Every structure is written in C-alpha cells, then in structure tokens.
Amino acid sequence: MMSGRTGAARDLHINRGVPPPCGNSPAHGERKVKTSADLDSLVQALIAGEREQSLAIVARLVSGGTRSFDIVTGGVERAMAALDRKCTAEQFNLLEIMLAGRAVMAVIRELFPEDAALPDPRASVVVAVLEGDIHDIGKAILKIVLASSRFRVVDCGRDVPVAAIVAAAAESRAAAVCVSGLISSVVPQVQALKPALLRAGLEHVRVLAGGAALKQCTAGTLNVDHVGQTAFDAVSYLDSYLDSCLDPCLDPTTGGLRG
C-alpha cells in the first residue's frame, strides 16, 4: 500500500538515534540477511496476533539499525496484505483479525509514539460511528488498517453527530471521512453527511461507509462515494483516489489536503 517516496519528512522520528548500516562489507551483508529474516518473522508473528513476540522482534530490528519506516513497509505492510488476502477469501474470523490488529497497533505505537509525527502520511482520514450507534468494532479494525497503511487517523469515536464529523474533517483537512454502522437506523445520517460537507465547503472530502448494516446498501442509496465490504477494501479505494490526484494534493506537513 505504501509508496516508495523519499524525503526528509519520511526520515523524521524514525531512526531513534541509531544510524543505518552502510557500506558493502561482509558484515553489512550478514546484517541484511538477518534483517530480512527478522522481518519475515515479524510478518508471521503479526499474522498470528503474537503481540509480545512482535515487539521483541521490532526491538531487535531497531537495535540493529533498521529504520522504523522499513519495519513498517517490510513487516507490517506485508502482514496486513496477507490478512487482506484471507479477508478476500473469507478464510478469517473476527477474533483472528482483532488479535492481529492488537499486535499491529502495539508495533505502530512502539515505532511512532503518540508524541511523534507519523512520517510522510498518505493523508488524514476521519473515522466515526454515527449518532445512535455505539458498536465500534468495525471502526477499530479500520483504524488499524489505515494506520498501518500510513494514513493519519482522526478518531471521532462512536455515537457522533454529523456536525461533529464535519468539524473534524475541516480541522484536520481530511481527504476522506469513513463512517461505520451496525444498525440500519443510522442510514439517514449517512445520507446527510455528504450534503453537510458540501455546505461546509468540503466538497473534495470523500465519504466512505461500511459495517454490517451499511454494506448492504449501494453507494447511491447512501449518498456516499464508496461502500467498503472490508476495511482493506476502503483502503484500496483511498489508494486509488489519492493516486488519481493529478496535482500533489497532500500537504506533507499535515497529512491533509492542500488549501
């Protein structure tokens, strides 16, 4: 999911004081092989939902000089891609996804503490469960997938009014809003979200919907841009949307759309 873009922003906060290995010495070659093996082990530990094992492998990688960005691209991303394939083939259960998600988020928090900026964010995305619905398991999974795909996530919580979601999108200069609904009574609020964004001058913000109740509807019925069958599906849509921007539409300092 992540691009290979380079730049100073990507390198911010990611070496944690450990210089990357350099040179073409035999020792360097051995380190590369060991790093590759550790990344493979991290992928398997994350898929299995082994939180402590995953953190131990990450600590070993960081102490060996592997950059956090490379741990995400070489480990977390690959694990999420494997879960995506299972999800597509309907070979997973909710507990498996939640355990893997817990391990992934533990790794993300270890690499990028909350007081450190996410390096080179793809975009800011607002997530919320609309007013009248307090079921947020789907939102929790979506947050994990978005964060591991290098999106800056603004979580509005659950039982959130449309006006609060619009305000969060404006403040964060979000590229998209993702709403989840387990019960059908929130459909009218989903339908009201895009007009509310338009009235606020946020016509560029894409609206995505998901969850047990909402994914039974079409995008046209819900008045949204996309209905995601899974969290991975939502991220794939956002990838396509961002890739379709002819002009670099993201402000790398905020992770939001340029003004």
Stockholm file with secondary structure:
# STOCKHOLM 1.0

chainA/1-259         MMSGRTGAARDLHINRGVPPPCGNSPAHGERKVKTSADLDSLVQALIAGEREQSLAIVARLVSGGTRSFDIVTGGVERAMAALDRKCTAEQFNLLEIMLAGRAVMAVIRELFPEDAALPDPRASVVVAVLEGDIHDIGKAILKIVLASSRFRVVDCGRDVPVAAIVAAAAESRAAAVCVSGLISSVVPQVQALKPALLRAGLEHVRVLAGGAALKQCTAGTLNVDHVGQTAFDAVSYLDSYLDSCLDPCLDPTTGGLRG
#=GR chainA/1-259 SS CCCCCCSHHHHTTCSTTCCCCCSCCHHHHHHHHHHHHHHHHHHHHHHTTCHHHHHHHHHHHHHTTCCHHHHIIIIIHHHHHHHHHHHHTTCCCHHHHHHHHHHHHHHHHHHSCTTSCCSSCSCEEEEEEBTTCCCCHHHHHHHHHHHHTTCEEEECCSSBCHHHHHHHHHHHTCSEEEEECSSGGGHHHHHHHHHHHHHTTCTTCEEEEESTTGGGSCHHHHTCSEECSSHHHHHHHHHHHHHTCSSCCEETTTTEECC
#=GC SS_cons         CCCCCCSHHHHTTCSTTCCCCCSCCHHHHHHHHHHHHHHHHHHHHHHTTCHHHHHHHHHHHHHTTCCHHHHIIIIIHHHHHHHHHHHHTTCCCHHHHHHHHHHHHHHHHHHSCTTSCCSSCSCEEEEEEBTTCCCCHHHHHHHHHHHHTTCEEEECCSSBCHHHHHHHHHHHTCSEEEEECSSGGGHHHHHHHHHHHHHTTCTTCEEEEESTTGGGSCHHHHTCSEECSSHHHHHHHHHHHHHTCSSCCEETTTTEECC
//
